[in-house]
Structures are given as structure tokens and as C-alpha cells.
Amino acid sequence: MAVALSLDTYRLLGRSGLRVSPMALGAMTFGTDWGWGADKAEARRIFETYTARGGNFIDTASQYTNGTSEEWLGEFAAAERESLVLATKYSSARRLADPNSGGNHRKSMVASVESSLRRLRTDYLDVLYVHMWEGLTPVAEMLRGLDDLVRAGKVLYLGISNTPAWQVSRMQTVAELRGWSPLIALQVEYNLVERTAERDLMPMAQEMGLGVVAWSPLAGGVLTGKYDRADVADPSTASAAGTSRKNLVVANGSLTERAVAIADVVAAVADELGATPARVALAWTLRNPALTASILGARTARQLEDNLGALTLPLEDGHVARLERATAVELGYPHDFLTRPQARRNMFGDTRIQERPRV
């Protein structure tokens, strides 16, 4: 059974001294610019509900709800700015016809950070993430640009999201060798539907000193039971266009027959515990020692309150086993090969060796 947590049971983010809550507040739902989300009054209630419980880790991005997310967050956070860890991201295009308004290069980076600072009404960002790997900008340009922002005092810590494991480890190694600011956080999609980060990304993060932060821990709401098999769309028609959250969920590939079947297992476990499916799915992520925090993307204060109930939900080993049987992913080569009895015997003979703890 997992130990009960609270938002003010803080964790260190990666190989740093930065203390953050085990559940981050996702501000992508702040604003209705995309046709769904919370209006300003409800967004403020969500923010105040989270911070009143001791939550200090808030996640947004430069283009969430076309900038409204950062603007409102800057207003809500103004009175307690020093007590909060504000994390935002750059990479997304700010003007669709301007080739330099997005991407990971220095021009995009600096312009995006300056815009975020204005909207957030702050002199510095606690954490700046590279939002997505675009495969064009040289690693040295990115790392040196990020390091310059840290040295200028505009950014305190660095992170990265949606990037192959080998590129992240390469960047971390280059930063270490050149004495540049290291990455301390890795954001990945991680939930009971999407566990493939367990293959390489999460082990790499542990080895390289990055704290893992999970986005979409409820698989876009699929794990709450809000969708059923009638909602599963033909992948060929998937589009993010439209004015509902479902459009985004379908476009992200989260609404599938397999996902709905997993949601049924989550619902069954929730029934046994007298809890909501959302609490069960979130409580499962909190058990993973490789994970520093999960991001909650609630659209109402009531949803947030329910989600926070996962902090104290007792999941028994039997419940966890059922969930993991229904959601397991193959690790693939070389991971599966290296765990086979014959491979282990070839390496270690008949001896037993205790593995060193990860730090």
C-alpha cells in the first residue's frame, strides 16, 4: 500500500534542490480560447483550491489557450509569486506564417521567454521546458541559449519534453562536459494507457538526474470513464480541429478500443474502493518512484478536489497487479533480451549481485 501524500509533501525535482508538490497544477485549461476550458472565475477557483492545500508547482506553456493561460496565471500568482514554482515551455509557433516564431532555436527561445515573462508578470521563470523536439536546431545552440538565459537570471532551471531519450541524454552529457546549466526535468506522456516511457525515457531520466513529470495522467479524460466504445473514432478522421476536448483526445491517439478497455478495469477497481476512476488512475502514477509529479488538468474546482483525493487513496498490491496486467507494454529489444534467464546466467553465472541504488 502506498504511503498517503499531500500537496505539501514536497519532492526534489531531479538532481536539484528545487522542492515541488507531487501533483502539479496544469494551466492548459485556463481560458476558453480553444472552445473548451475554464472561464476566468472558475480558473481562479481552481488556482486557489490548489494553492490553499499547499500546492506550489504550476505548469503552463507559451501558447496554451493562445496566451490566456499565462496571462491569467500571472494575475492569480502575483501576490504569492515567491512561494510558487512556475514552469512554462517554448517551441510552439506564435505566428503561423513566420518561420522563426516557433522552433527550438535561439531567436524563438528568447522571444518566447520574453513574452512569457510579460504575461506571467514576473522577472524570472522557475522552470523553462523545451516543449517539443523539432530535429533542426543544433544541440549546442539550444543548450548555450538556455544557459545564457539562466546566467541572465531570466530562468532558474531547465527541462525538456516530448523528446527521444537518446537526444535528452546527449544534451545532458554535452551540458555537463561544457559546464552549461543541466536539465533537471523531463515531461512525458504517462498514464495507464500510455506506458511506453518505461522503456527508455524514465530509466534514462533516473540515470541522468532528471525528475520525471507526467502530462495527461488521465489520458485526456479517457481513464475517468467519460468515453465509451461508441466514442472511439476512426484514426483516419482524427483531427485536433473543433471546439471540444474530445477532438484533442482523438487527435492525440488516446481514444482507442484498448484505452476504453483499460478504463473499464480502472472503473472496476474504483468500484471496489468506493472511489472515482480518476483517483485510481492518478494514485497509480503516484506509486512510481521514477515519477516526481503528475500534472492535473482540471476544468473545474470540483474536478480538482476529486483528483487531489488520489493523494490519500490506498491502492492494495492486488489492485496494482490488476491494473498493470491490463496495461503492460513490451519493453522490446534489448531490454527483454537482457532479462532472459540465459542472458543473465551468461553475464553473472550462478552468483547474485545486489544492484546499486539510483541517485
N, C-alpha and C positions, 0 to 999 in steps of 0.2 A: 504494500500500500504506500502511495506517495505521501510525503510529509505535507501538511497544509501550509499554503503560502499566503502572502498578502502583497499588495502593490508596494508596500514599504519594506518588504524583504528584498533588499536591493542586491543586484549581482554585478560583478565586474564585467565590462564589455571588452572581450578579447584580452590581449596582453597589454592592458592599460589599467589605470586606476579609476576610470570613469564608472560611477555607480548608476545603474539603471534598474527600473522596475521589470519584473518578469513578464509583464504584459505591457506592450506599448500601445498608445492610442493612435490609431490611423486616422488621418485627417482628410483622406481622399473623399470622404462622404460630406465634407463641409462645403455646401453650395449646391445649387440645383442647375448649374450651367449645362450639365450633360444630360438633363432631363430626369435625373433621379438624385437622391441625396437629401441632406437635412437643410432646412431653411436656417436663417441666422439665429433665431431664438432657440431652436432645437439644438443647433450646433454648440451654442454657448452652454446649454444644459448638459450636453454630453461632456464637454470640456470640464465643467465644474464638478460633475459627478466623478470623473476620473481623478482630478487633482485633489478633491476632498478626501479620497481614500488613500492619498499618499503617492499616487502615480506621478512619475516625473519624466517619462520617456515618450516623446510625441513625434510622429512620423508624417512627413508630407513630401511634396515634390514641386518643382518649379511650375509644372503645367497641370497639376491637379485642379480640376474644375476651372481651367483657364486662368489660374492665378488667384481665384477667390479663396481657395483653401489657405494659402499663405497669408493673404490679407486679413481674413478673419482670425486666424491663429495669432497673428501679430497683435491684433487688438485684444483678444482674450488673454494672452500671455503677458501683456505689458506690465501688470502690477506685480508679477512674480517671476519675471524673466530669469533672474539669477538662480532660482530654485529648479528650473526646468532644463531638460536636455532636449533641445530642438534639433531634429535631423531632417535635412531636405536632400534633394537629388538634382543633378543636372544631366543632360543628354538630349532631352526632347526638344524638337524644333519649336521655336517660339513664333516663327513666321513661315508658313508652308512653302512660299516661293523663294525664300532666302536660304541658299545652301550652307551658309555659315551660322545660321541662327540655332542650329542643333548639332549634335555630334559630340565627340569627346575631346576635341582639340582645344588649345588654349583660348582662342577667341571666344568660342562658345562657352567654355568654362567660366571665364572671367565675367562675361556679360550676364550669364545666368546667375552667378553668385551675387553680382551687384543688384540685380533685380530682386532676388530672394531677400537680400538684406533690407531693401527698401520696403518690400511688402511685409516682412516679418517685424519691422520696426526695431531692428537690433543692429549692433555694431559687429556681431560675430555669430557664426553658426557653430553649434556644438559638434555636429557630425555632418559632413558632406559626403554623399554617396555618388559614385559614377553609376548612373541609373541602368544603362544597358551597354553591352559590348557592341561596338559598331564595326570593328575589324579594319579600320582605315588609319586611325591616328597612331603614330609610333608610341610605344610604351614609354620611352624616355620623355617624350613631350608631355604626356599625361602626368607622369609622376613628378617631373620638375615643376609643371604648372601647379599641381596640387600642393607640392612642398612650398612653393612661393606664397600661396595663399595662407598656409599655416605660419610661415615666417612673418607675414604681414599682419598676423593677428586676426584675419578675417574668418578663419576656420580653425577649430581646435583639434578635431580628429577626422580621420578619413575612413571611408568604407567603399564597398563596391557591391553591385547587384547584377543578377542576370548575366553572368559571365562564365565561360568554361573554366573548370578547375585548374587546368594547366596554365591558362593565362593569368589567373589570380596568383598562383604560386610563383610564376615567373616574375610578376610585378613585385611581389613581396620580396623576392630574392634580390632583384635589382635595387629596390629601395634600401634594403639592408646594406648591400655592398657599397652603395654610393652615399650612405649617410643621410638619405632623404626620409621624410616622415613616413612611417609604415601604415599599412591598412590595419584597422582594428576590428572591422565589422564586415560581415558578408550577409547580404539579404538574399534569401532563396524562397521560391515557392515550396511550401512544405505542409502537407496535411495527410490525412488517411487515404485520400485518393491519389495524391502525388508524392511518392516517397523516393523517387529516383535520386534525390540529392544525397541519399545514404550511400550511394555507390562511391562517389569521389569527392563531391563538394564538401560534405560535412567532415569526413576524415581529414581532408586537406586543411580545412579551416582550423581544426583542433591542432594539427601539427604545426601550422604556420602562425598561430597566435591570433586568429580572427574569431570574434564572437559571432555566432550564427543567429540571425533574426529572421523569423518565418513570416512571409507575407501570404495572405489568403489561407489562414489555418482552417477555415471552414469551407474551402473550395468554392468560394464565391457564393456561399449560402446553400450549396447542394447538400452539405452534411447536416444542415438544420432540418431537412425533410421538407423544404418548401417546394421542391420539384418532384415529379414522379415520371414514370416511363412515357407518359403522354407528352411530356415537355422535351424529350430527347429529340434534337433536331438532326437533320441530315447534315453531316460535316461540310458537304459541298455548298451549302447555303449559309454557312456561318459568316456572320458579319458583326462588327462592333457598332455599326450604324444603328440608329434607332433611339428611342427615348426610354428604355427600360434597362434595369440592371441585368436582366436575362440576356439581352443582346451581347453584353460584355462577357458574361459567363460562357455563352455558347462560342463566341469568338475565341476565347481563351482555351477552349477544348475541355472545360471542366464538366460539362453536362453530357454524360455518356451513359450507356446501359450499365457499364461497370461501376460508374460513380453512384448511380441510383441504387444498385445492389449493395454497395458498401454503406450507403446512407440507411438502408433497411437494417443492416447489422447494428449500426450506431443507435438507431431508434430502439431496437430490441434491448440493447444494454441499458439505454436510458430508462426504458420502461421498468426494468428490474431495480434500478437505483432510485426511481422516483425523481429523476432529473430530466432536463431537456437534452435533446440530441446535441445542441450547440455546446453545452457544458461538457458533455462526454468527449466530444471531438477535441475541444480545447485542452481538457485535462490530460488527454493522451499526449499532446505535444509537450506539455509541461514536464512530463516524466523523462524526456530525453535529455541526458546530461550534456549532450553536444549543443543543445539549444540554449541561448541566453534569454531570448524573449520572443513572444508571438505578438503579431500586430492585430489589434481589434479594430474592425472597420464598421462599427455600428452606425445605423442611421437614426436611431432614437435613443434617448437616455434609458428607456426601459430595456431595449436590446442590450445596451452596455451593462446594465445591472445584472441581467441574466448571464451574460458572458463572464463577468467577474466571479460568478458563482463557481466557475471551474477551478479557481484557486484553492477551494476547500473541499472539492468533490473527491471522495475516497474511491479510487479505482482499484479493485482487487486484482491479483495476478491472473485469475481466471478471466476477468473481463478483458484485460490487456491481451491475453493469449487469443481470445476470440477475435478481437479487433485486428490483431496482427496477422492471424491466419487468413482473414478475409481481404487483407490489403497488401500482403507481401509482394515485393518485386524481386526479380532475379538480379543479383549483383553483376553477373556476367563475367567474362574473362578480363583480367586474370584472377579476379577475386575468388570466384567459385573454384577454380583450379587450385589455388593456393591453400584452400581449406580442406581439400580432399585428404583422406587418411594416408594414402600412398605418398602424396606430396609432402605432408607433414613428417612422415617417417623418413623420407629421403633426406630431409633437412636436419631433423633432430634425433634420428634413431629412436631408441627406446627411452630417452631422457625426457624430463619435464622441466620446462623453463618458465619462470614467472615473468610476465610482461611488465615493463616499467610503466608507471602511471603517466598519462599525458599531462603536460603543463602548458 
